[in-house]
C-alpha cells in the first residue's frame, strides 16, 4: 500500500484587470448600435413610400415583386427584433464592468 498524498489546494481565481474606459465605451456604443439598427429594421419596411423607392429595384427590376412582398418585409422586421434582443442582452452584460 502506498501512503496517501495530500490533495493540492485549488488554484486561486485570477484577478480581473480593471476595464479600461475604451472597453466600456465600445460596449455601450455596441448596445446603442444594436438597438438603433433593430428599431430601423423593425419600422422601415412598413413605411410604404420610403420602402417603395428602394435602390435595389434599379439593380434588379425583376426582384421588385419579391422585395415588396409582406413576407420579405416581415423577415426584415424579424431581423430588427433580433437586433433589439441582442442590444438588450448586451445591456445586461454591461455588469461585467462593474466593480465588486
C-alpha distances in whole Angstrom, upper triangle without the diagonal:
4,7,9,12,15,18,21,24,26,29,32,35,37,41,44,47,50,52,55,58,59,56,57,61,60,58,61,63,61,61,65,65,63,65,69,68,67,70,72,71,71,75,77,77,79,81,84,86,83,81,84,85,82,82,80,83,85,82,82,84,83,80,82,82,78,78,80,79,77,74,73,74,72,69,70,70,67,65,67,65,62,63,63,60,58,60,59,56,56,58,55,52,54,52,50,52,52,51,48
4,6,9,12,15,17,21,23,26,29,32,34,38,41,43,47,49,52,55,56,53,54,58,57,55,58,60,58,59,62,63,61,63,66,66,65,68,70,69,69,73,74,75,77,79,82,84,81,79,82,83,79,79,78,81,82,80,80,83,81,78,81,80,77,76,79,77,75,72,72,73,70,67,68,68,65,63,65,63,60,60,61,58,56,58,57,53,53,55,52,50,52,49,47,49,49,48,45
4,6,9,12,15,18,21,24,27,30,32,35,39,42,45,47,50,53,54,51,53,56,55,54,57,59,57,57,61,62,60,62,65,65,64,67,69,68,69,72,74,74,76,79,81,83,81,79,82,82,79,79,77,81,82,80,80,83,82,79,81,81,77,76,79,77,75,72,72,72,70,67,68,68,64,63,64,62,59,60,60,57,55,57,56,52,52,54,51,48,50,48,45,47,47,45,43
4,6,9,12,15,18,21,24,27,29,32,35,38,42,44,47,50,51,48,49,53,52,50,53,56,54,54,58,58,57,58,62,61,61,63,66,65,65,69,70,71,73,75,78,80,77,75,79,79,76,76,74,78,79,77,77,80,79,75,77,77,74,73,75,74,72,69,68,69,66,64,64,64,61,60,61,59,56,56,57,54,52,53,52,49,49,50,47,45,46,44,42,44,44,42,39
4,6,9,12,15,18,21,24,26,29,32,35,38,41,44,47,48,45,46,50,49,47,50,53,51,51,55,56,54,56,59,59,58,61,64,63,63,66,68,69,71,73,76,78,75,73,76,77,74,74,72,75,77,74,75,78,77,74,75,76,72,71,73,72,70,67,67,67,65,62,62,62,59,58,59,57,54,54,55,52,49,51,50,47,46,48,45,42,44,42,39,41,41,39,37
4,6,9,12,15,18,21,23,26,29,32,35,38,41,44,45,43,44,47,47,45,48,50,49,49,53,53,52,54,57,57,56,59,61,61,61,64,66,67,69,71,74,76,73,71,75,75,72,72,71,74,76,73,74,77,76,72,74,74,71,70,72,71,69,66,65,66,63,61,61,60,57,56,57,55,52,52,52,49,47,49,48,44,44,45,42,40,41,39,36,38,38,36,34
4,6,9,12,15,18,20,23,26,30,33,35,38,41,42,39,40,44,43,41,44,47,45,45,49,50,48,50,53,53,53,55,58,57,57,61,62,63,65,67,70,72,69,68,71,72,68,69,67,70,72,70,70,73,72,69,70,71,67,66,68,67,65,62,61,62,59,57,57,57,54,52,53,51,48,48,49,46,44,45,44,41,40,42,39,36,38,35,33,35,35,33,31
4,6,9,12,15,17,20,23,26,29,32,35,38,39,36,38,41,41,39,42,44,43,43,47,48,46,48,51,51,51,54,56,55,56,59,61,62,64,66,69,71,68,66,69,70,67,67,65,69,70,68,68,71,71,67,69,69,66,65,67,66,64,61,60,61,58,56,56,55,52,51,52,50,47,47,47,44,42,43,42,39,38,40,37,34,36,33,30,32,32,30,28
4,6,9,12,15,17,21,24,27,29,32,35,37,34,35,38,38,36,39,42,40,41,44,45,44,46,49,49,48,51,54,53,53,57,59,60,62,64,67,68,65,64,67,68,65,65,64,67,69,67,67,70,69,66,68,68,64,63,65,64,62,60,59,59,56,54,54,53,51,49,49,48,45,45,45,42,40,41,40,36,36,37,34,31,33,30,27,29,29,27,25
4,6,9,12,15,18,21,24,26,29,33,33,31,32,35,35,33,36,38,37,37,41,42,40,42,45,45,45,48,50,49,50,53,55,56,58,60,63,65,62,60,64,64,61,61,60,63,65,63,63,66,66,62,64,64,60,59,61,60,58,56,55,55,53,50,50,50,47,45,46,44,41,41,41,38,36,37,36,33,32,33,31,28,29,27,24,26,26,24,22
4,6,8,12,15,18,21,23,26,29,30,28,29,32,32,30,33,36,34,35,38,39,38,40,43,43,43,46,48,48,48,52,53,54,56,58,61,63,60,58,62,62,59,59,58,61,63,61,62,64,64,61,62,63,59,58,60,59,57,55,54,54,52,49,49,48,46,44,44,43,40,39,40,37,34,35,35,31,30,32,29,26,27,25,22,24,24,22,21
4,6,9,12,15,18,20,24,27,28,25,26,30,30,28,31,34,33,33,36,37,37,38,41,42,42,44,46,46,47,50,52,53,55,57,60,61,58,57,61,61,58,58,57,61,62,60,61,64,64,60,62,62,59,57,59,58,57,54,53,53,51,48,48,47,45,43,43,41,39,38,38,36,33,34,33,30,28,29,27,24,25,22,20,21,21,19,17
4,6,9,12,15,17,20,24,25,22,23,27,26,25,27,30,29,29,33,34,33,35,38,38,38,40,43,43,43,46,48,49,51,53,56,58,55,53,57,57,54,54,54,57,59,57,58,60,60,57,58,59,55,53,55,55,53,51,49,49,47,45,44,43,41,39,39,38,35,34,34,32,29,30,29,26,25,26,23,20,21,19,16,17,18,16,15
4,6,9,12,15,18,21,22,19,21,24,24,23,26,28,27,28,31,32,32,34,36,37,37,39,42,42,42,45,47,48,50,52,55,57,53,52,56,56,53,53,52,56,57,55,56,59,59,56,57,58,54,52,55,54,52,50,49,48,47,44,43,43,41,38,38,37,35,33,34,32,29,29,29,26,24,25,23,20,20,18,15,16,17,15,15
4,6,9,12,15,18,20,17,18,22,22,21,24,26,26,26,29,31,31,32,35,36,36,38,40,41,42,44,46,48,50,51,54,56,52,51,55,55,52,52,52,55,57,55,56,59,59,56,57,58,54,52,54,54,52,50,49,48,46,44,43,42,41,38,38,37,34,33,33,31,28,28,28,25,23,24,22,19,18,17,13,14,14,12,12
4,6,8,12,15,16,14,15,18,19,17,20,23,22,23,26,27,27,29,31,32,32,35,37,37,38,41,42,44,46,47,51,52,49,48,51,51,48,49,48,52,53,51,53,55,56,52,53,54,51,49,51,51,49,47,45,45,43,41,40,39,37,35,34,34,31,29,29,28,25,25,24,22,20,20,19,16,15,14,10,10,11,10,11
4,6,9,12,13,12,13,16,17,16,19,21,21,22,25,26,26,28,31,31,32,34,36,37,38,41,42,44,46,47,50,51,48,47,51,50,48,47,47,51,52,50,52,55,55,52,53,54,51,49,51,51,49,48,46,45,44,41,40,39,38,35,34,34,32,30,30,29,25,25,25,23,20,20,20,17,15,14,11,10,12,11,12
4,6,9,11,10,10,14,15,15,16,19,20,20,23,24,25,27,29,30,31,33,35,36,37,39,40,42,44,45,49,49,46,46,49,49,46,46,47,50,51,50,52,54,55,51,52,53,50,48,50,50,48,47,45,44,43,41,39,38,37,34,33,33,31,29,28,27,25,23,23,22,19,19,19,16,14,13,10,8,9,8,11
4,6,8,6,7,10,11,11,13,15,16,17,19,21,22,23,25,26,27,29,31,32,33,35,36,39,41,42,45,46,42,42,46,45,43,43,43,46,47,46,48,50,51,48,48,50,47,44,46,47,45,44,42,40,39,37,35,35,34,31,30,30,28,25,25,24,22,20,21,19,16,16,16,13,11,11,9,6,9,9,12
4,5,5,7,9,10,11,13,14,16,17,19,20,22,23,25,26,28,29,31,32,33,35,36,39,41,41,45,45,42,41,45,44,42,41,42,46,46,45,47,50,51,47,48,50,47,44,46,47,45,44,42,40,40,38,36,35,34,32,30,31,29,26,26,26,23,21,22,21,17,17,19,16,13,14,12,9,12,12,16
4,5,5,6,8,10,11,12,14,15,16,18,20,21,22,24,26,27,28,30,32,33,34,37,39,39,42,42,39,39,43,42,40,40,40,44,45,44,46,48,49,46,46,48,46,43,44,45,44,43,40,39,38,37,34,34,33,30,29,29,28,25,24,25,22,20,21,20,17,16,18,16,13,14,13,10,12,13,17
4,5,5,6,9,10,10,12,14,15,16,18,20,21,22,24,26,26,28,30,31,32,35,37,37,40,40,37,37,40,39,37,37,37,41,41,40,42,45,46,43,44,45,43,40,42,43,42,41,38,37,36,35,32,32,31,28,27,28,26,23,23,24,21,19,20,20,16,16,18,16,13,15,14,11,14,16,20
4,5,5,6,9,10,11,12,14,15,17,19,20,21,22,24,26,27,28,30,31,34,36,36,40,40,37,36,40,39,37,36,37,40,41,40,42,44,45,42,43,44,41,39,41,41,40,39,36,35,35,33,30,30,29,26,25,26,24,21,21,21,18,16,18,17,13,14,15,13,10,13,11,9,12,14,18
4,6,5,6,9,10,11,13,14,16,17,19,20,21,23,24,26,27,29,30,33,35,35,38,39,36,36,39,39,36,37,37,41,42,41,43,45,46,43,43,44,42,39,40,41,39,38,36,35,34,32,30,29,29,26,24,24,23,20,20,20,17,15,16,15,12,11,13,11,8,10,9,7,10,12,16
4,5,5,6,9,10,11,12,14,15,16,18,20,21,22,24,26,27,28,31,33,33,36,36,33,33,37,36,34,34,35,38,39,38,40,43,44,41,41,42,40,37,38,39,38,37,35,33,33,31,28,28,28,25,23,24,22,19,19,20,17,15,16,16,13,12,15,13,10,13,13,11,13,16,19
4,5,5,6,9,10,10,12,14,15,16,18,20,21,22,24,26,26,29,31,31,34,35,31,31,35,34,32,32,32,36,37,35,37,40,41,38,38,40,37,34,36,37,36,35,32,31,30,29,26,26,25,22,21,22,20,17,17,18,15,13,15,15,11,12,15,13,11,14,13,12,15,18,21
4,5,5,6,9,10,11,13,14,15,17,18,20,21,22,25,26,28,30,31,34,35,32,31,35,34,32,32,33,36,37,36,38,40,41,38,38,39,36,34,35,36,34,33,31,30,29,27,25,24,23,21,19,20,18,15,15,15,12,10,12,12,8,8,11,9,7,11,10,10,13,16,19
4,5,5,6,9,10,11,12,14,15,17,18,20,21,23,24,27,29,29,32,33,30,30,34,33,31,32,32,36,37,36,38,40,41,38,38,39,36,33,35,35,34,33,31,29,28,27,24,23,23,21,19,19,18,15,14,15,13,10,11,12,9,8,11,10,8,11,12,11,13,17,20
4,5,5,6,9,10,10,12,14,15,16,18,20,21,22,25,27,27,30,31,27,27,31,30,28,28,29,33,34,33,35,37,38,35,35,36,34,31,32,33,32,31,29,27,27,25,23,22,22,19,17,18,17,14,14,15,13,10,13,14,10,10,14,13,11,15,15,14,17,20,23
4,5,5,6,9,10,10,12,14,15,16,18,20,21,23,25,26,29,30,27,26,30,29,27,27,28,31,32,31,33,35,36,33,33,34,32,29,30,31,30,29,26,25,24,23,20,20,19,16,15,16,14,11,11,13,10,8,11,11,8,9,13,12,11,15,15,14,17,21,24
4,5,5,6,9,10,11,12,14,15,16,19,20,22,24,25,28,29,26,26,30,30,27,28,29,32,34,33,34,36,37,33,33,34,32,29,30,30,29,28,26,24,23,22,20,18,18,16,14,14,13,10,9,10,8,5,7,9,6,6,10,10,9,13,14,14,16,20,23
4,6,5,6,8,10,11,12,14,15,17,18,21,22,23,26,27,24,24,28,27,25,26,27,30,32,32,33,35,36,32,32,33,31,28,29,30,28,28,25,23,23,22,19,18,18,16,13,14,14,11,10,12,11,7,9,12,10,9,13,13,12,16,17,17,19,22,25
4,6,5,6,8,10,11,12,14,16,16,19,21,21,24,25,22,22,25,25,23,23,24,27,29,28,30,31,33,29,29,31,28,25,26,27,26,25,23,21,21,20,17,16,17,14,12,13,13,9,10,12,10,8,11,13,11,12,15,15,15,18,19,19,21,25,28
4,6,5,6,9,10,10,12,14,15,17,19,20,24,25,22,21,25,25,23,24,24,27,29,28,29,31,32,28,28,29,26,24,25,25,24,23,21,19,18,17,14,14,14,11,9,10,9,5,6,8,7,5,9,10,9,10,13,14,14,18,18,19,21,25,27
4,6,5,6,9,10,10,12,14,16,18,19,22,24,21,20,24,25,23,24,25,27,30,29,30,32,33,29,28,29,27,24,25,25,23,23,21,19,18,17,15,13,13,12,9,9,10,6,5,8,8,5,8,10,10,10,13,15,15,18,20,20,22,25,28
4,5,5,6,9,10,11,12,15,16,16,20,21,18,18,22,22,20,21,22,25,27,27,28,29,31,27,26,28,26,22,23,24,22,22,20,18,18,17,14,13,14,12,9,11,12,9,8,11,11,9,11,14,13,13,17,18,18,21,23,22,24,28,31
4,5,5,6,8,10,10,13,15,16,19,20,17,16,20,20,18,19,19,22,24,24,25,26,28,24,24,25,23,19,20,21,20,20,17,15,15,15,11,11,12,9,7,10,10,7,8,11,11,9,13,15,14,15,18,19,19,23,24,24,26,30,32
4,5,5,6,9,10,12,14,15,18,20,17,16,20,21,19,20,20,23,25,25,26,27,28,24,24,24,22,19,20,20,18,18,16,14,13,12,10,8,9,7,4,6,7,5,5,8,9,8,11,13,13,14,17,18,19,22,23,24,26,30,32
4,6,5,6,8,11,12,13,16,18,16,15,19,20,18,21,21,23,26,26,27,27,28,25,24,24,22,19,20,20,18,18,17,14,13,14,11,9,11,10,6,8,10,8,7,11,12,11,12,15,16,16,18,20,21,24,25,26,28,31,34
4,5,5,6,9,10,11,14,15,12,12,16,16,15,17,18,20,22,23,24,24,25,22,21,22,20,17,17,18,17,17,15,12,13,13,10,9,11,10,7,10,12,10,10,14,14,13,15,18,18,19,22,23,23,27,28,28,30,34,36
4,6,6,7,9,11,14,15,13,11,15,16,14,16,16,18,21,21,21,22,23,19,19,19,17,14,15,15,14,14,12,9,10,10,6,5,8,7,4,8,10,9,10,13,14,13,16,18,18,19,22,23,24,27,29,29,31,35,37
4,6,7,8,10,13,16,14,12,16,18,16,19,19,20,23,24,24,24,25,21,20,20,18,15,15,15,13,13,12,9,9,9,7,4,7,8,5,6,10,9,9,12,14,14,15,18,19,19,22,23,24,27,29,30,32,35,37
4,6,6,7,10,13,11,10,14,15,15,18,18,20,23,23,24,24,24,21,19,20,18,15,15,15,13,14,13,10,10,12,9,7,10,11,8,10,13,13,12,15,17,16,18,21,22,22,24,26,27,30,32,32,34,38,40
4,5,5,8,10,8,7,11,12,11,14,15,16,19,20,20,20,22,18,17,18,16,13,12,14,13,14,12,9,11,12,9,8,12,12,10,12,15,14,14,18,19,18,20,23,23,24,27,28,29,32,33,34,36,39,42
4,6,7,10,8,6,9,11,10,13,13,14,17,18,18,18,19,15,14,14,13,10,9,10,9,11,9,5,8,10,7,7,11,11,10,13,15,15,16,19,20,20,22,24,25,26,28,30,31,34,35,36,38,42,44
4,6,9,9,7,10,12,12,16,16,17,20,21,21,20,21,18,15,15,15,12,10,11,9,12,11,7,9,12,10,9,12,14,12,14,17,17,17,20,22,22,23,26,27,27,30,31,32,35,37,38,39,43,45
4,6,6,6,8,10,11,15,16,16,19,21,21,20,21,19,16,16,16,13,11,13,12,15,14,10,13,15,13,12,16,16,14,17,20,19,19,22,24,23,25,28,28,29,31,33,33,37,38,39,40,44,46
4,6,5,6,9,10,14,15,14,17,20,19,18,19,17,14,14,15,12,9,12,11,15,14,11,13,16,14,14,18,19,17,19,22,22,22,25,27,27,28,31,32,32,35,36,37,40,42,42,44,48,50
4,6,5,7,9,13,15,14,16,19,19,17,19,17,14,15,17,14,11,14,15,18,16,14,17,19,17,17,20,21,19,22,25,24,24,28,29,28,30,33,33,34,36,38,38,42,43,43,45,49,51
4,6,5,7,10,12,12,15,17,18,17,19,17,14,16,16,13,12,15,15,17,15,13,16,17,15,15,19,19,17,20,22,21,22,25,26,25,28,30,30,31,34,35,35,39,40,40,42,46,49
4,5,6,9,10,10,13,15,15,14,16,14,11,13,13,9,8,11,12,14,12,9,13,14,12,13,16,16,15,18,20,20,21,24,25,25,27,29,30,30,33,34,35,38,39,40,42,46,48
4,5,9,10,9,11,14,14,12,14,12,9,11,12,9,7,11,12,15,13,11,15,16,14,16,19,19,19,22,24,23,24,27,28,28,31,33,33,34,37,38,39,42,43,44,46,50,52
4,6,9,8,9,12,13,12,15,13,10,13,14,11,10,14,16,18,16,14,18,19,16,18,21,21,20,23,25,24,25,29,29,29,31,34,34,35,38,38,39,42,43,43,46,49,52
4,5,6,8,10,11,11,13,11,9,12,12,9,10,13,15,16,13,12,16,16,14,16,19,18,18,21,23,22,23,26,27,27,29,31,31,33,35,36,37,40,41,41,44,47,50
4,5,6,7,9,10,13,11,10,14,14,11,13,16,18,19,16,15,19,19,16,19,21,20,20,23,24,23,25,28,28,28,31,33,32,34,37,37,37,41,42,42,44,48,51
4,5,5,6,8,10,8,8,12,11,9,11,14,16,17,13,14,17,17,14,18,20,18,19,23,23,22,25,27,27,28,31,32,32,34,37,37,37,41,41,42,45,48,51
4,5,5,5,8,7,6,10,10,8,10,13,16,17,14,15,18,18,16,19,22,21,22,25,26,25,28,30,30,31,34,35,35,37,40,40,41,44,45,45,48,52,54
4,6,6,9,10,9,13,14,12,14,17,20,21,18,18,22,21,20,22,25,24,24,28,29,28,30,33,33,33,36,37,37,39,42,42,42,46,46,47,50,53,56
4,6,9,9,10,13,14,12,15,17,20,21,17,19,22,21,19,22,24,23,24,27,28,27,30,32,31,32,35,36,36,38,41,41,42,45,45,46,49,52,55
4,5,6,7,11,11,10,13,15,19,19,16,17,21,20,19,22,24,23,24,27,28,27,30,32,32,33,36,37,37,39,42,42,43,46,46,47,50,53,56
4,5,6,9,10,10,11,14,18,18,16,17,21,20,19,22,24,24,25,28,29,29,31,34,34,35,37,39,39,41,43,44,45,48,48,49,52,56,58
4,5,7,8,10,11,13,17,17,15,17,20,19,19,22,24,24,25,28,29,29,32,34,34,35,38,39,39,41,44,44,45,49,49,50,53,56,58
4,6,5,6,9,10,14,14,11,13,16,16,15,19,20,20,22,24,25,25,28,30,30,31,34,35,36,38,40,40,42,45,45,46,49,53,55
4,5,5,6,9,12,13,11,12,16,16,15,18,20,20,21,24,25,25,28,30,30,31,34,35,36,38,40,41,42,45,46,47,49,53,55
4,6,5,6,10,11,10,12,14,15,15,18,20,20,22,24,25,26,28,30,31,32,34,35,36,38,40,41,43,46,47,48,50,54,56
4,5,5,9,8,7,9,12,12,13,15,17,17,19,21,22,23,25,27,28,29,31,32,33,35,37,38,40,43,43,45,47,51,53
4,6,8,9,6,7,11,11,10,13,15,15,16,19,20,21,23,25,25,27,29,30,31,33,35,36,37,40,41,42,45,48,50
4,7,9,7,7,10,12,11,13,16,17,17,20,21,22,23,26,27,28,30,31,32,34,36,37,38,42,43,44,46,50,52
4,5,6,6,9,10,11,13,14,16,17,19,20,22,23,25,26,28,29,31,32,34,35,37,38,41,42,44,46,50,51
4,5,5,6,9,10,10,12,14,15,16,18,20,21,22,24,25,27,28,30,31,33,34,36,39,40,42,44,47,49
4,5,5,6,9,10,10,13,14,15,16,19,20,21,23,24,26,27,29,30,32,33,35,38,39,40,42,46,48
4,5,5,6,9,10,11,13,14,15,17,19,20,21,23,25,26,27,29,31,32,33,36,37,39,41,45,46
4,5,5,6,9,10,11,12,14,15,17,19,20,21,23,24,26,27,29,30,32,35,36,37,39,43,45
4,5,5,6,9,10,10,12,14,15,16,18,20,21,22,24,26,27,29,30,33,34,36,38,42,43
4,5,5,6,9,10,11,13,14,15,17,19,20,21,23,25,26,27,29,32,33,34,37,40,42
4,5,5,6,9,10,11,13,14,15,17,19,20,21,23,25,26,27,30,31,33,35,39,41
4,5,5,6,9,10,11,12,14,15,17,18,20,21,23,24,26,29,30,32,33,37,39
4,5,5,6,9,10,11,12,14,16,16,18,20,21,23,25,27,29,30,32,36,37
4,5,5,6,9,10,11,12,14,15,16,18,20,21,23,26,27,28,30,34,36
4,5,5,6,9,10,11,13,14,15,17,19,20,21,24,26,27,29,33,34
4,5,5,6,9,10,11,12,14,15,17,18,20,23,24,26,28,31,33
4,5,5,6,9,10,10,12,14,16,17,19,21,22,24,26,30,31
4,5,5,6,9,10,10,12,14,15,17,20,21,22,24,28,30
4,5,5,6,9,10,11,13,14,16,18,20,21,23,27,28
4,5,5,6,9,10,11,12,15,17,18,20,22,26,27
4,5,5,6,9,10,10,12,15,16,18,20,24,25
4,5,5,6,9,10,11,14,15,16,18,22,24
4,5,5,6,9,10,12,14,16,17,21,22
4,5,5,6,9,11,12,15,16,20,21
4,5,5,6,9,10,12,14,18,19
4,5,5,8,10,11,12,16,18
4,5,6,9,11,11,15,16
4,5,6,9,10,13,15
4,5,6,8,11,13
4,5,5,9,10
4,6,8,10
4,7,9
4,6
4
